[in-house]
Amino acid sequence: MEQAGLQAVLISRPVNVKYVSGYTGEDSVLLITNRKKYFITDPRYMEQASLECPDYVLVEWRSRGSVGKAVAEIAGEEALSAIGVEESHMTVAEYRSFEAEVKAELAPFDGVIEGFRAVKRPEEIECLRAACDIASRAFEKIVKDIRIGITEKELASRLSMYMVMEGADTRPYGNILISGPRTSLLHGIPSSRAIEYGDLVLMDYGCQYHGYLSDMTRTVVVGRATGRQREVYRLEQQMVEAVEAFLKDGVPAAEAYEESRRILEGTEYLPWHYTGIGHGVGMFVHETPFMSPASTDMIRAGNVMTVEPGIYIPGWGGIRIEDQLLITETGNENLISATKELIEI
């Protein structure tokens, strides 16, 4: 705040509210000034906020008419003249409302909390490790369910159930489980398509553990793999291995992408290599740092991030392997224990 010349910041993105305050509910914003920390929420969450955020001044906004009016009241009492806001999380209507109601300059404060979140604390790493362990154990269960005739939707529902049974939070996020030629869809939605002999089955999924996320992908073959399936899978393994061997504290994220691309140079598959090959993971599934040729991020010790280069051939299918790594000073630790060897079911 001092560096930005601000007297206060308004934190409204839910994942940032949770990161800063420890609050696990909904419908809340934080107003942090040089002197006090205000927690502004709906009356339904006042009791929960009092238990989870005892060092905040609780403010109920509904009786005041809007969050903006509650902030305006505090800004008047504190004589605030400049407040930082997370512009990328505000709608145009919300921003105009704040401009009209709050008699203080609104300044951009985007990316600051995300910067703190990028390097994980030890307790965060333990939650992420647990989430990855749960997802890996669920993989061992779901591969036993894959068979000809079962649908993508049924497999996806079983996968979510297995993660909850293994200890995940009961609030899931969207898992990808697709098959056959649909596996070339990078973010395909599970459908009623039934699994057929010879299909690739791609599972990109994860769970929450105390709000922290796992994110992994494995691709299997139903029946005997064809020569081309084996070839693409081998290249995919090599790309993942090359990137993981490169990643450590202090390397540029853009160069990590070049490590994956190098494996495909001179092959027919380079045009089908997607440029986004990994991202940070924490309380949100896609966060800093990002690995792509356009990235300006640096990889730092304490980052937890995915490695997921892939090959996606329209009309044929796609193969992706995704691990989740903890970056260290000298290298990295893979938090995903599930095998990366080709599985034929």
N, C-alpha and C positions, 0 to 999 in steps of 0.2 A: 504494500500500500504506500509506504514511504517512497519507494522508487518510482511509482506511478503518479505520485502527487495526489493521492486520494485520501479522504478522511474515512471512507467506509467502502465496503464491497457488499453487493447483493448476490448471493449464491442461490441459483434457482434450478439448476440441472439436478434431477433427483440423485444420480449416482455421486455427484459432488457434494450434495447435502449430506448424504450418508457417510462419505469419506471424511468430511470435516467434523461432523457432529456425532457420528455413531448411530443416528436415528435410522430405524428400519421400516418406518411407515410411509405414508403418502401425503400429498397435498401440503407441502411445506417449503419455505424459503428461509435462508439465513441472512441476517443483516449484521455484519461485523464492523464495529467502529473501533476507533483508537482506545475507547474506554470500556465498551460493553459488547456482549454477544447476544443478539436477539434471535429468538426462534419464533417464526410467524407461521401459524397453522390454523386449520379448521377446528372448531370446537370438538369434533369427534376424536381428534388425535391429541387433545391436551393432556389427558392422563398418561398416554404412552410417552409423549414427549417429556413429561415431568420425570418419568422413570428412567428414560434413556439419555436425557440431556439435562442433568441437574444443575449444570453450571451456566445455563442459558436463561435469559429473561424471556419468559413465555408471553407471546402476544397472540390473542385470538382475533382474526381479521374479519370474520363474517359480520359481527355487530357493527363494524366500521364501514361496511359496504363493499370493500375490495381490498386486495393485498396492497395495491398502490396507495390507497388512503391510509392503511396501517403504516406503510413505510413513510409516507408524507408526515404523519403525526410524529414518528420517531425522529425524522430528519429535522423537524421544527424544534423539538425538545433538545436535540443534540447540536443544533445550529450547523448542520452539514451543508457544505456547498458543492462537494464533488463526490459522487458515488460511482464505483465501478460496477458494471453489469455484464452478465454473460449473454452478449448479443445473439450468439448463434443459437441459444435455446429459447429466445423470446420470439413470439409472433409479432407481426406488425401491429396488431391491435393492442397487445400487452405493452409494447414499447411506447405507442402513442398515449396509452392510458397513464403510464408512469411519467412521461414528459408533461402531461397536462396536470397531474396531481402532485408530483414531487417537485418542490421548489429548490432543486439542486441540479447541477450539471451532471448528466449521465455520460460516463466514459466507458470505452470498451475494456473488458477484463477477461477476455477469452483465452483459454489455453493455459492459464496459470495453475489452476488446481490439477489439470491433466498432467502438467509437468511434474508436480509433486507425486502424482499417482504412478508415474512411469517407473520409478525406482521403488521396489517393494520393501516394506519393513519385514522383519523376521516373522511376526505373527501372520502377516498376509501371505508370505511364502508357505507357511504351514497349511493354511486354508486352501491355497491353490494346489499344493501337493496332495491333499486329501481329495479334492475334486477330481484330480487326474487319476488317482488310484481307483476311485469309484467308477469312472468312465472306463478304465482298463478292465476292471472286473466285469462290468456290464458287457464288454465286447466278448469276453470268454463265454458268456451266457447266450448272447444273441446269435453267434455263429452256429450254435446247435439248433436254432430255430429256422434257419434259412433252408428252404426246400422248394421244389417245383410246385407251383400252384398257390403258395401263400402270397398275399398282396403286400405292396410297399407300406400301405397304411397300417396293416396289422403288425408288421415287423417294427415300424416306427413306434407304435403304441407299446409294444412289448419292451422295446429298448428304453423308453421313458420309465416304464414301470420298474425295470431292473435297476435303474440308477436310484430311484427312490428307495427301493428295497435294500440297496447297498449303503444307504445313508445320506443321499442327496437331499437338499432342500426340496420341498414339494412344489415350489414355483419353478416350472420348467421354462426353457426358452426354445425357439424353433430349431428342431433337429431336421437334418436332411438325410433321407434314406430313399435312394432311387436306384433303378435297375435298367439293364439293357442299353439301348441307344440313348435313353434319357440321362445316362450318367455324364454326358457331355454338357449338361446344364449345370453351371457352376453353383447356382443356388436353387436347384430344383426342389419342388414341394412334393412330398410323398403322395402318390396317387393310388387309384384302385387297380393299377396294373399288376397282374399276377407274374411271379417269377417264372422264367422259362429256362430250359437247359441251355447252357452256353452263355448265360447272362453274366455281365459284370454287375456286382451289387456294391454301390458306393455309400458309405455311412459317414457323414460329417456331423458330429454331435458333441454334446457335453452336458454338464450339469452345474448346478450351484451348490456350494458348501459354505454356509454362513455368508452367503452373498457373493462369494468368489467363484470364478468360472473355470471350467476346463473346456478345451476345444481340441478335438482330435478327429482324424479321418483314417479309415482303412477301407480298402477295396478288395473284394474277394471275387472268385469265379465259381459259378455253379456248374459243376461238371469238370471235364478236362479243358484246360486253357488251350487256346489256339496258339499258333506260332506268333501271330501278331500281338495277341494279348501278353504273351511272355516277353516279347521284345519291348513293348511299351512299359510294362511293369518294371523290367530291368532298368530302363532309362530313368524311370521315376525314382527308383531306389537310389540310383547314382546321383541324381539331382539333390535329393534330400541329404544324402551322405556328404556331398560336396559343400552344401550350405552349412550344415551342422559342424563340419570340420573347420569352417572359416570363422564362425561366430565366436566372439569374445569381447571383452571390454575394450572400447575405443575404436572399433572398426566402423566404417561408414555403411549404412544400410543399403545404399545404392550398389556398393561393391558386392554385397551378398547376393543381390539379384544376378550380377554378372557371373557368379560362380555357378548358378543353376543354368543360365543360358549357355555357358561354355559346353556343358554336357550334350546339348542338342545341336550344336553347330555342326554342319555337314550332314545332318539327317533330314528326312522329310518332315519331321515333327516340330521343327522350330516355329512354323507359323501358328501352331496350335498350343503354344506355351503362353499362359496368361502372365502378365507382368507383375501382378500383385502376389508375392510369394510368402508373405507373413506379416504379422502384426502383434502388438502387445496385447496381453490379456490380463484382466484383473477383476474389478467389479463390473466391468463392461467388456463385451466380447471382442470389440475392435477398438483398441486405443493405442496411443503412442508407445513405442516407435513403429513406423510402417516401413516395410521393405519393398521397394520398387525402383525402377531406374530413375524416377523423378524425385525420390525421397532425399531430403536434406538432413534426416535424422542420423544421430550417432548412436551406436549400440553401447549401453552402459551396464556395468555390473549391477545386479539387482533387477534388471529388466526380466520379465517373464513374457515369453513371446512364442508364437507359432512359427513353424517352418512348414510350408505347404505349397511348393511348386507343383504344377499339375500339367497334364497333357489332355486336351479336350478336343475330340474329333467329331464334328457334327455328323449325325447319321450313323456313326459307329459306336461312340461312347467315350468315356473319359476315365482316367485313372489318377487318383490323388492319394498321397500318403501325407498325413499331418501329425507332427509331434509338437509338444509344448515344452520349451526349454527355459531353464533358469540360467541366465548369463552370469558368469563368474569372471574374476580378474584374468584367469588364464585360459578359459574355454567356456564350457557350458555343461549343464546336467539335464538329461532328458527326464521329465516328470511322467512321461507316458511309458508304461511297461509292456503294453501289447506288442506282439511280434509285428515286424514289417516284412516278413517273408511272405511269398505268395501262398495263399490258402485256396485250395481247390476243394469244393464241397460236393 
